[in-house]
Amino acid sequence: MKKQKPLKLKRRVFRSYLSATVSISLVLFLFGLFGLLVLNADKLSDYVRENIGFTLVLHDDVKEIDVIRLQKILDASEPVKSTRFIDKETAAKQLQEDLGEDFQGFLGFNPLLSSIDVKLYAEYTRPDSIAVLEKEFLKYPQVKEVYYQRDLVNLINENVSKIGLFLIVFSVLLLFIFTSLINNTIRISVYSQRFIINTMQLVGATRGFIRKPFILRSITFGIIGALVSDALLALIFMTYKNEFAGIFKISGYETLGIVFLFVLAMGILISWLSTWFAVNKFLRLRFDELFY
């Protein structure tokens, strides 16, 4: 029986420590994900803008050599990020898949025209720049019509400019929430040992001496939690590197390194401050107040 009690106590303490570490790891992981999003706000805005594009509808009698020449001119121009030629047969197949029926069989001919899809760099996707480019594209003899969604362009430009402000406000709110979650986790851990704190006071231990082991333990939790969350972030981005390449600046891993260090620093800082305040609270309580 005497051996079982210490064993049960050790298991209970281990579960408490494990729960605290896992909780801190999950919170810091979410914090790291959002940190990456905040650091890449400009890149995210550019990614959205650069998905805005023109469709240059070509004349039906345009020659292949003229199409190739036009595409080379467009690719060499400063505002254009990429181009893609879609011949009328490919366009018909895509439309047939979208409609779910053979419209060519019904009409007896293919009414669609060949086209070139043009993607622009982010700095050229504002409404005034697009209006100028539309006029320039119409000057090419191969181009019959220029099509783009004006309402969508205006909507994206209006809302993309607000992304940065929204992320800053939301990051402050999340910082408060995440800090509170870690703080509560550590307070619960300290609360379970409030009688030990009181006993140490009774034998004459100073406040600094009492706080030291709790702070060191919490900092250890913070470091382990940060390392676990950093490992999870690294695993996700190594697994989905190609998918995130267009949205996040991960070349050279500078941004990931900044986030890893920031998560580690936040794990240590929040753990230290939360423990300091939690232990001080119980140091101020009388013995009879520890039961409430």
N, C-alpha and C positions, 0 to 999 in steps of 0.2 A: 504493500500500500504506500509506503514511504517513497518507493521508487516511482510509482505511478503518478503521484501528485506533481513532482518536478517535471516529469515527462509531459503531462497534460499542460502544465504551465508553459513549458517551452514551446509546445505546439500552438498554444493560444497566442503567445507572443510572436511566434513566427508567422502565423496567419495574419496577425495585426500588421506586422512589418510588410508582409507581402501585399496585403490589401492597400496599404499606404503607397507603396512603390508603384503598383499597377495603376492606381488612381492618378498619381502624379504623371506617370508615363503617358496615359491616355490624354490627359489635359494638355500636356506639353506637346504631344503629337498634333493635336488639333490646332494649338497655338502656332506650331511650326508651319502647318499647311496654310494657315491664314497669313502668316508672315511672308511666305513665298508669294502669295497672291498680292499682298500689298506692295512688295518690292518689284513685282512685275506688272503693276497697274498700267504703266505706259505701254509695255509690250502687249498687254491684253487689249488695250484700246487700239493699238496699231493692227493687231490681228483681226479685230472686228472691222475696222475701216478697210483693210486690204481685201476683205471678202466682198466689198462693193465692186461691181464691175460693169463694163459696157458690153453690149452685143452689137457688133458691126455687121449689119445685114448686107450681103454683097449682091451685086447685079447677077441675074441669071446667066448672062452670056460672058461673064468674066473668065479669063483664061487662067489656067493653073499657074503659069509662070508669073502672071500679074499678082495672083494671091500670095505666092511665095515671096515676091518682091515686097508687097505691102506688109507681110508679117515680119520680114527682116527689118523694115523701116520702123515698125512699131516696137519691136524688141530692142532696138537701138536707142529709142527715144527715152529721155530722162524720166518722165512720169510713169512709164509702163513697167510693171513688175514682171508680168508674164502674159503670154497669149496662147490661145488654143483654137486651131482651125476645126470647124465642124462642117463636113460636107452635107449636102441635102439628104443623102441616103441615111447617114447616121442620125441626122435630126429627125427623119421620118420614123426610124426604129425607136428612138427615145420617146417620141410623141405617141406612137402606137402602144408602147409599154405603159405609158401614163394613162392613156384612154382605155386600154384594155380591149380595143377593137381595131380592125384593119380599115382605117379611113381611106387608104389608097384604093382598096378594092371597091369601096363605095363610090369614090369620086372618079376613079379610072385614071388618075394621074397623081403625081406628087406635087402639092402646091407650095411646099416649103423651099426656102432658099438657103444656100450655103452661108455660113457666118463665121466670124472670129470673136471669141470671147476674150475680153481684155480686162486684166486685173491691174489696179493702180497702186502705187506706193501711198502710204497713209497720208503724207503731207499734201497729196494732190486730190484728196477725196472730199474736200469741202465743196459746198454747192457752187461757189463762185468759180473755183478752179475747174470743176466738172463742166460748167456751162461753157467755159473757154475751150476745153478739150473737145467738147461735142462739136463745136463749130470747126475746129481744126480737123477732126476726123471726117466730117462731111465734105471737106475739100478734096479728099482722095477720090479719083474717078472710079475706083473699084467699089466704093461704098455707096449703097443705095439709101440706107437708113441707119440711124443710131438709136439704140434702145437702151434705156436704163430706168429703174424704178425711182422716180423723183421723190415721191413721198417717203420711201424707205430711206433714201439718202439723207433727207432732212431729219427724219426721226432718229437715225443713227448718230448724226452729227450733234443733235440736240442732247442726246442722252449720254453719249460717250464722254463728253466734257464733264459730266457729273459723276463719272465713275470714281475718279480720284478723291473727291470730297466725300462721297459715300463710304469708300473704303477706310478713310481716315476716321470718320465718325464711328463706323462700325467696329474698327479695330480698337478704339478706346473702350467701347462698350464690352467687347469680348475680353479685353485685357482685364477689366474689372470683374467679369464673370469668372474667367479662368483663375484669377488670383483668389477670388472668394472660394472657389472649389478646392484649390490646393490648401488654402488657409483652414477651411473646415476639416479637411482630411487630417491635417497635422494637429489641429486642436483636439479632435477626437482621440488621436494617438496619445497626446499629452494628458488628456482628461483621464484616460484609463490608468495613468500612473500618478494621479494627484496625491494619493496617500503616501507614495514614496517621496514625493517632493516635500510633503509636510513632515515626514519622519526625518529627512535630511536637515530640515530647519530645526527640529527639536534637538538634534545632536550638535547643533552649532555651526553647520556648514554655511558659508557665505552665499549670497545670491549668485555671484559670478561662478562659484564652484558648482552650484546646483544647475545653473543654466547650461554650463559647458557640455556635458554629455548629451543632453537633449538637442542642443544646437548642432553638435557634430553628427549625431545620428540623422537629424533632419537634412542636413547638408548632404550626407551620404545618400539619403533617399532621393534628394533633388538631382544629384549627379547621376545616379543609376537611372532614374526616370528620364533624364535628358538624353543619356546615351542610348537607352532603349528607343525613345521617340526618334532620335536622329538615325538610328539603324533602320527603323521602319520607313522613314522618309527616303533614305538612300535606296532601300530595297524597291520602293514604289517607283522612284524616278529612274532607277537602272532598268527596271522591268518595262516601264512605259516611256522610255527615253524618246523614241521616235514620235510617239503620239503627242508628247508635250513639247517637242522641239519648236513648233511654230508658235506656241503660246508663252513658254517660259524661257528665260535666258539661262540656259544650263551649260552653255559652251564654256569650258574651262572650269566649271563648277564653282565659280566665284560666289554666285548668289547662294548656292547650297551651303558653302562654307560659312558665309555670313549668318545664314539662318541657323546652322548647327551651333555656332558660337553663341548666338543670341539666345537660343533655347537653353543651352547649358548655363549661361549667365542668369537667365530668368529663373531656372530651376533652383540654382544656389541662392539667389537673392530672396525669392519669395519664401523658400523653405526656412532660411535664416530669420527673416523678419517675422514670419508667422509663428515660429517656435519661440522667439524672444518675447513676443507679446503674450502668447499662450502661457508660457511658464511664469511670466511676471504676474499674470492674473491670479494664478493659483498660489503664488508666493504671498499675495496680499490677503488671501482668505484665511479666516480662522478655521480651526478643526471642525467645528459644528457646521460650518457653511459648505464643507466639502461633500456633504450628503445631498445637496440640492442641485 
